[in-house]
């Protein structure tokens, strides 16, 4: 008898209990002897976002620990956060009044770059829950009333378009109406290409809005976060009375790779990072996320000294 035939015969001779269990028989022996118990002891699924990878070391960080550290890793990396989180970290006790941002025409150029701009906007709104990249809040920072504008990089790379420009202008006017300082926390990859020249017009419009703050003798403080680049760095991000920056933030017009390719030279270590720009006089101070409210409060108190402040 061939070996294959002997093996087949031996399998047929095995008792039923020795045969492989049918995988389609859900629940196994526990379900047979105690129906319902298997559900109580079944394997629990671990949330996918319970651990976050450190971009510098590659180590996994327990998400609740990272949140408790204001999304600053043990290595000191200030990770990108959305606008709602940023506002809650900035205002006293995380309490603030959300101010409206003006509505603007959507997709005025009927632009498509392989995917219609209208669809990109819809996807970004579904993912973020926000209308656009800018969000405005009014409240107290270290007991000083102020308007805070936050640019959210998670919304289409924080790109500057008509909606963002109108929001910036609205924030300036809210500050003038309430006679309080304005803080702009920037994060952007530049102008929104889907709006063409209309996006570039916002550079001039936001600059004019800052003049309204200056005419009202109200402080305008900019907090530069990672990254602040392109047209944003060429306009309102560099027109503050005081410029603060988070540690390690990339702040530039053209990125380092573009420059290296153009001039064919290796750039200095840390080029265009916050610490480098402090040495070159473009940024006044690098401030950690945990210290930012206290620093902002002290600066605004000093700059508003002798001026009427809203209650």
C-alpha positions in Angstrom: 0.0 0.0 0.0 1.3 3.4 -0.9 2.3 5.8 1.9 -0.4 8.3 0.9 -3.1 5.6 1.1 -1.9 4.6 4.5 -2.1 8.2 5.8 -5.6 8.6 4.4 -6.7 5.3 6.1 -5.2 6.3 9.4 -7.1 9.7 9.3 -10.4 7.9 8.7 -9.7 5.7 11.7 -9.3 8.6 14.1 -12.2 9.1 16.6 -14.3 12.2 16.1 -12.8 13.9 19.1 -9.4 13.8 17.5 -10.4 15.4 14.3 -9.6 19.1 13.7 -12.4 21.4 14.9 -14.4 23.2 12.2 -13.4 26.9 12.4 -17.0 27.8 11.4 -18.2 26.4 14.8 -18.1 29.7 16.7 -17.9 29.7 20.4 -16.0 26.4 20.9 -16.4 24.2 23.9 -17.2 27.1 26.3 -20.2 28.2 24.3 -21.5 24.6 24.3 -21.4 24.1 28.1 -22.3 27.6 29.1 -24.0 29.6 26.4 -23.4 33.4 26.8 -20.3 33.1 28.9 -18.0 33.3 25.9 -19.2 36.9 25.2 -18.1 37.9 28.7 -14.6 36.6 28.3 -14.1 37.3 24.6 -11.0 39.2 23.5 -11.4 43.0 23.8 -10.3 45.1 20.9 -7.6 47.7 21.7 -8.4 51.2 20.3 -6.3 51.9 17.3 -5.3 55.4 18.6 -4.3 54.3 22.1 -0.6 54.6 21.2 1.1 57.4 19.2 4.5 57.0 17.5 7.2 59.4 18.5 8.3 61.0 15.2 11.9 61.4 16.5 12.7 58.2 18.4 10.1 55.9 16.8 9.0 54.8 20.3 5.3 54.3 21.1 3.8 56.8 23.6 0.7 56.1 25.6 -1.9 58.6 24.2 -3.3 59.7 27.6 0.2 60.5 28.8 0.8 62.5 25.6 -2.4 64.4 26.1 -1.5 65.2 29.7 1.8 66.6 28.4 -0.1 68.9 26.0 1.1 66.8 23.0 4.7 67.4 23.7 6.8 64.2 23.5 9.5 63.1 26.0 12.1 64.2 23.5 10.6 67.7 23.5 8.9 67.6 20.1 5.8 69.9 20.0 3.4 67.9 17.9 0.8 69.5 15.7 -2.6 69.9 17.3 -6.0 71.0 15.9 -7.6 74.4 16.5 -10.0 73.3 19.2 -7.3 71.7 21.3 -5.0 74.8 20.8 -7.8 77.1 22.0 -8.5 75.1 25.0 -4.8 75.0 25.9 -4.5 78.8 25.5 -7.5 80.2 27.4 -7.9 80.1 31.2 -9.5 76.8 32.2 -10.1 76.0 28.5 -13.1 78.3 28.6 -13.8 80.7 25.7 -16.5 82.1 23.4 -16.3 80.8 19.9 -16.7 83.7 17.5 -18.3 83.3 14.0 -16.2 83.3 10.9 -17.7 85.0 7.8 -19.1 82.9 4.9 -17.4 83.2 1.5 -18.2 81.9 -2.0 -17.0 78.3 -2.3 -15.0 77.0 -5.3 -15.3 80.3 -7.3 -12.9 79.0 -10.0 -14.6 75.5 -10.3 -11.1 74.2 -9.8 -10.1 70.5 -10.1 -6.7 69.0 -9.7 -7.8 65.4 -10.3 -10.4 65.9 -7.6 -12.9 68.8 -7.6 -12.1 71.4 -5.0 -15.7 71.2 -3.7 -15.1 67.6 -2.8 -11.8 68.4 -1.1 -13.5 71.0 1.0 -16.3 68.5 1.9 -13.7 65.8 2.9 -11.7 68.3 5.0 -14.9 69.4 6.8 -16.0 65.9 7.5 -12.6 65.0 8.9 -12.2 68.1 11.1 -15.7 69.2 11.9 -14.7 72.8 11.1 -15.8 75.1 8.2 -12.2 76.1 7.3 -8.7 76.4 8.7 -9.3 79.4 10.9 -11.1 79.4 14.3 -11.6 82.4 16.6 -12.1 82.5 20.3 -12.7 85.3 22.9 -11.8 84.8 26.5 -9.1 85.4 29.1 -5.5 84.3 28.9 -3.8 84.6 32.3 -6.8 86.9 33.2 -6.2 89.2 30.3 -9.2 89.5 27.9 -8.2 88.9 24.2 -9.2 87.5 20.9 -7.2 84.5 19.7 -7.2 83.3 16.1 -5.9 79.8 15.4 -4.8 78.4 12.1 -5.4 74.7 11.9 -2.8 72.8 9.8 -5.0 69.6 9.8 -7.5 71.5 7.6 -5.9 71.3 4.1 -2.5 72.1 5.4 -3.7 75.4 7.0 -3.7 76.9 3.5 -4.7 80.5 3.2 -7.8 81.1 1.1 -10.7 83.5 1.0 -12.3 81.9 4.1 -9.1 82.2 6.1 -8.6 85.7 5.0 -12.1 86.8 6.0 -11.7 85.1 9.3 -8.5 86.9 10.0 -10.1 90.3 9.2 -13.1 89.4 11.4 -10.8 88.5 14.3 -9.0 91.9 14.0 -12.4 93.7 14.0 -13.6 91.7 17.0 -10.5 92.8 18.9 -11.1 96.5 17.9 -14.8 96.3 18.9 -13.9 94.8 22.3 -10.8 96.9 22.7 -8.6 93.9 23.5 -5.3 92.5 22.1 -5.3 90.0 19.4 -3.2 86.8 19.3 -2.7 84.9 16.0 -1.4 81.3 16.3 -0.2 80.4 12.8 0.4 77.0 11.1 0.3 76.9 7.3 1.8 75.4 4.2 1.1 78.6 2.3 -1.6 79.9 -0.1 -4.5 77.6 -1.3 -3.7 76.9 -4.9 -7.3 75.9 -5.7 -8.3 79.5 -5.3 -5.5 80.9 -7.5 -5.0 84.7 -7.4 -8.0 85.1 -5.0 -5.9 83.3 -2.3 -2.9 85.6 -2.9 -5.1 88.7 -2.5 -5.5 87.7 1.2 -1.9 88.6 1.9 -2.7 92.3 1.2 -6.1 92.1 2.9 -4.8 90.7 6.1 -2.0 93.2 6.2 -4.6 96.0 6.0 -6.6 94.5 8.8 -3.5 94.6 11.0 -3.4 98.3 10.4 -6.8 98.6 12.0 -5.4 97.1 15.2 -2.4 99.5 15.1 -4.7 102.5 14.6 -6.7 101.4 17.6 -3.4 101.0 19.5 -4.1 97.4 20.3 -1.4 94.8 20.6 -1.0 92.1 17.9 1.1 89.1 19.0 2.0 86.2 16.7 2.7 82.7 17.9 4.5 80.7 15.2 4.0 77.0 15.3 5.2 74.1 13.1 5.0 74.8 10.2 4.5 78.4 9.2 5.6 78.8 5.6 4.8 80.4 2.2 2.5 83.4 1.9 1.5 83.3 5.5 5.1 83.9 6.6 5.2 86.6 4.0 2.3 88.5 5.5 0.5 88.5 8.8 2.7 85.9 10.5 5.7 88.4 10.4 3.8 91.6 11.1 3.2 91.2 14.9 4.4 93.6 17.6 6.0 90.5 19.2 6.8 87.2 17.6 6.8 84.0 19.8 7.5 80.5 18.5 7.1 77.0 19.7 10.4 74.9 20.0 11.6 73.4 16.8 8.9 75.1 14.6 9.8 75.4 10.9 9.3 79.0 9.9 10.2 80.1 6.4 8.9 81.1 3.0 10.5 78.4 0.9 11.4 75.2 2.6 15.0 74.0 3.1 14.9 71.3 0.5 13.8 73.8 -2.2 16.7 76.1 -1.2 19.3 73.4 -1.1 18.2 72.3 -4.6 18.4 75.8 -5.9 21.7 76.9 -4.5 23.2 73.4 -4.4 24.7 73.8 -1.0 24.1 72.2 2.4 22.2 74.5 4.8 23.4 75.1 8.4 22.1 72.8 11.1 18.7 73.9 12.3 18.3 76.3 9.5 14.8 78.0 9.5 13.9 76.5 12.9 12.6 78.7 15.7 15.8 78.6 17.6 17.9 79.6 14.6 15.5 82.5 13.9 15.8 83.8 17.4 19.6 84.2 16.8 18.9 86.0 13.6 16.4 88.4 15.1 13.3 87.2 13.2 11.7 85.7 16.4 11.7 87.4 19.8 11.5 84.3 22.0 10.9 80.5 21.8 8.2 79.5 24.3 7.2 76.0 25.3 3.5 75.1 25.0 3.0 74.8 28.7 4.5 78.3 29.4 2.7 80.0 26.5 -0.4 81.3 28.4 1.7 82.9 31.2 4.0 84.5 28.7 1.1 85.8 26.5 -0.7 87.2 29.6 2.4 89.0 30.8 3.1 90.5 27.4 -0.5 91.6 26.9 -0.7 93.1 30.4 2.4 95.1 29.7 1.3 96.3 26.2 -2.2 97.2 27.4 -0.9 99.1 30.4 -2.9 102.4 30.7 -5.4 101.3 28.0 -9.1 100.4 28.6 -9.6 96.7 28.7 -12.9 94.8 28.3 -14.3 93.1 31.4 
